[in-house]
Amino acid sequence: MTNHNQEFDKAFSKIVFYAWAIIIIITSIVTIASLIFYFGGWYKFPDYWYSWPLSYFLGAMVNLFTFNLLKKNIALISGDSKGISRAVSNYIIRFFIYGFVLFIAFKNEKLNPFFVLGGYFTVRIAMYIYSYLKKD
């Protein structure tokens, strides 16, 4: 394993660690807020108190899954002559995964598509945190 690959794996691991921390924090905050709104009665809440946290968690898990697909794709195309076709096909697969889950969120009354969409930004936020902390 080259030094470049070790740095890549280390960065990936830290980004995933930060993403899990974000997932735990945001899911906890959203769960507490949804319980307050649901049982408080001063806000017309959906029929299910767990709609918001479940939706965010689903979006974040899909985001982590597609980030893992991206990592595996980068590792594969670095030494492959068919790199562009692999990259394009992997991008299309990830795009359809995001679209399918968002479609399910719109069709299912127990899921909030806006919180699913918010979960899609979890790894991006983790990357920003990693970049900010990595600055010298």
VMD Tcl script that draws the C-alpha trace (Angstrom):
set ca {
  {0.00 0.00 0.00}
  {1.48 3.31 -1.04}
  {1.66 6.40 1.11}
  {-1.02 8.03 -1.06}
  {-3.43 5.14 -0.44}
  {-2.76 5.26 3.30}
  {-3.55 8.99 3.37}
  {-6.69 8.36 1.33}
  {-7.87 5.62 3.72}
  {-7.05 7.77 6.75}
  {-9.02 10.72 5.36}
  {-11.94 8.44 4.47}
  {-11.98 6.99 7.99}
  {-11.94 10.42 9.62}
  {-14.71 11.71 7.37}
  {-16.86 8.68 8.21}
  {-16.11 9.21 11.91}
  {-17.20 12.86 11.68}
  {-20.28 11.82 9.70}
  {-21.31 9.36 12.43}
  {-20.84 12.05 15.07}
  {-23.04 14.40 13.04}
  {-25.65 11.67 12.56}
  {-25.83 10.96 16.29}
  {-26.04 14.64 17.23}
  {-28.61 15.66 14.60}
  {-30.75 12.55 15.09}
  {-30.82 13.20 18.85}
  {-31.74 16.85 18.39}
  {-34.42 16.08 15.81}
  {-35.85 13.29 18.00}
  {-36.12 15.60 21.00}
  {-37.65 18.38 18.89}
  {-40.16 16.03 17.28}
  {-41.20 14.64 20.67}
  {-41.68 18.17 22.01}
  {-43.71 19.22 18.99}
  {-45.70 15.98 18.90}
  {-46.67 15.93 22.56}
  {-46.73 19.72 23.02}
  {-49.74 20.15 20.79}
  {-48.93 23.72 19.69}
  {-47.72 22.62 16.29}
  {-49.70 20.50 13.82}
  {-47.31 17.58 13.64}
  {-47.59 14.55 11.33}
  {-49.29 11.46 12.68}
  {-45.99 9.80 13.56}
  {-43.58 11.38 16.05}
  {-40.66 9.42 14.59}
  {-41.15 10.76 11.06}
  {-38.45 13.45 11.23}
  {-35.64 11.49 12.94}
  {-36.29 8.38 10.87}
  {-36.26 10.41 7.68}
  {-33.00 12.16 8.54}
  {-31.40 8.86 9.57}
  {-32.47 7.22 6.31}
  {-31.01 10.07 4.26}
  {-27.76 9.97 6.24}
  {-27.42 6.19 5.82}
  {-27.98 6.47 2.08}
  {-25.39 9.24 2.00}
  {-22.84 7.08 3.87}
  {-23.58 4.14 1.57}
  {-23.05 6.17 -1.59}
  {-19.90 7.73 -0.11}
  {-18.58 4.22 0.41}
  {-19.44 3.39 -3.21}
  {-17.53 6.50 -4.28}
  {-14.48 5.44 -2.25}
  {-14.49 1.96 -3.78}
  {-14.91 3.48 -7.23}
  {-11.94 5.80 -6.74}
  {-9.81 2.86 -5.60}
  {-10.84 0.84 -8.67}
  {-10.36 3.49 -11.34}
  {-6.94 4.62 -10.17}
  {-5.26 1.68 -11.90}
  {-7.88 0.84 -14.52}
  {-7.86 1.71 -18.21}
  {-11.68 1.85 -18.25}
  {-11.71 4.54 -15.58}
  {-14.05 7.01 -17.26}
  {-16.75 4.46 -18.04}
  {-16.55 3.08 -14.49}
  {-16.76 6.57 -13.03}
  {-19.78 7.48 -15.14}
  {-21.61 4.23 -14.39}
  {-20.88 4.61 -10.66}
  {-22.17 8.18 -10.75}
  {-25.39 7.06 -12.46}
  {-25.88 4.27 -9.90}
  {-25.41 6.70 -7.00}
  {-27.76 9.19 -8.66}
  {-30.49 6.53 -8.99}
  {-30.01 5.42 -5.37}
  {-30.52 8.99 -4.17}
  {-33.53 9.44 -6.46}
  {-35.14 6.13 -5.51}
  {-34.91 6.80 -1.78}
  {-36.25 10.32 -2.22}
  {-39.11 8.96 -4.35}
  {-39.95 6.46 -1.58}
  {-39.87 9.31 0.96}
  {-42.39 11.29 -1.10}
  {-44.68 8.28 -1.45}
  {-44.51 7.08 2.17}
  {-46.54 9.02 4.71}
  {-44.19 8.03 7.54}
  {-41.19 9.72 5.93}
  {-40.50 13.41 5.46}
  {-38.68 13.96 2.15}
  {-37.15 17.24 3.34}
  {-35.41 15.52 6.25}
  {-34.28 12.73 3.91}
  {-32.81 15.39 1.65}
  {-31.15 16.99 4.69}
  {-29.57 13.65 5.53}
  {-27.98 13.62 2.09}
  {-25.70 16.48 3.19}
  {-24.22 14.67 6.19}
  {-21.01 13.48 4.53}
  {-20.56 16.84 2.82}
  {-20.68 18.58 6.21}
  {-18.26 15.99 7.59}
  {-15.90 16.73 4.68}
  {-16.04 20.45 5.46}
  {-15.27 19.76 9.12}
  {-12.39 17.47 8.13}
  {-11.00 20.10 5.74}
  {-11.30 22.83 8.34}
  {-9.56 20.76 11.02}
  {-6.87 19.57 8.59}
  {-5.85 23.13 7.66}
  {-2.34 23.92 8.89}
}
mol new
graphics top color blue
foreach p $ca { graphics top sphere $p radius 0.5 }
foreach p [lrange $ca 0 end-1] q [lrange $ca 1 end] { graphics top cylinder $p $q radius 0.2 }
display resetview
